[in-house]
Amino acid sequence: MSYTLEKCIDSIINQTYKNLEIILIDDGSPDRCGAICDEYAGKDSRIRVIHQKNGGLSAARNAGLDIAKGDYIQFVDSDDWIEPEACETVLTIAEEQHADIVCFGFCWLLPTGETTLVSVNSSSEIEEAAVIKQLICKKSVIRNFAWNKLFVRELFDGVRFPVGRTYEDICVTYQLVHKADKIYATKAILYHYVTRENSITSKRFNAKTIKDLIAAYKQPIEFLQSEYPEYADMQIAHALREMLNGWALLENDPDYPRIMGDLKEFKRKHHSKMHTLTKYNKTIWLYYYCRPLAYLMIKYRYGKK
């Protein structure tokens, strides 16, 4: 962990753009992360360090947002790193294009050592509706992440990440996109995202992750039903698909009955839309009308070692 943290911080302090406000959040890690942050702060006056008890990623981001004074906000997770020209590139675009959000490409590093490059084909302004649609699609370019975007700081006025839950980006990114007057996407690959075996995004589903998913999607679904009803059904389908990915793996979980109750409530609330959801995912249809078969399909697909 200390090596990846140092690599992360080095990639930030060695940016070609120097006028940075760098906020490091030590969330109570048991290793030397807090001491490493302090050592860097002692050598670089641009760095401020916040030490706090482990409240998760949302609490760490919120702590940084609460004291940030810069004109723009960019997040970098401690496992990751950015290209030397990352800040200069996105800041130049933001100022020249008068963009409130700048989306950029990234390199996804998998635990197997494989890499995947994710980027738009050409740099251009993107309409809000197009961004909203991409936030829904799991394999889209923009995606529902906070770390592959530069934000004007004022977008976070009245907006914070939900503490104590995973999938924290889901409910926040929609709000920021909706508040932005202009969004621009560059094809430049500027961020290196590392997926580790024990990372939040690579963990298997459990009772809490499904509970968090239901909570995370509640606000986006309500927002879409109000502002973009043509995309609401797609978001509901995507949420159900993610929940079903872990549904069949929880048969021996002591919270299984409660989880099933949560899923049934989600089903009841959105049952009227099922005739449109089936075109997005046949497994969802099977879950509602032939659950044993859906169980076997999901168990086979996601339960394999």
HUUR-V371276 format. One record per helix or strand of 3 or more residues. SS is the DSSP state (H for helix, E for strand). FROM is the first residue (numbers start at 0). TO is the last residue. If there is no record, write none. Layout:
ss=[SS & SS]
from=[FROM & FROM]
to=[TO & TO]
//
This chain:
ss=[H & E & H & E & H & E & H & E & E & E & H & E & H & H & E & H & H & H & H & H & H]
from=[1 & 21 & 32 & 46 & 55 & 71 & 85 & 100 & 114 & 123 & 127 & 148 & 152 & 167 & 182 & 199 & 206 & 228 & 255 & 281 & 290]
to=[12 & 25 & 42 & 50 & 66 & 73 & 96 & 108 & 117 & 125 & 135 & 151 & 155 & 178 & 193 & 201 & 226 & 249 & 276 & 288 & 301]
//
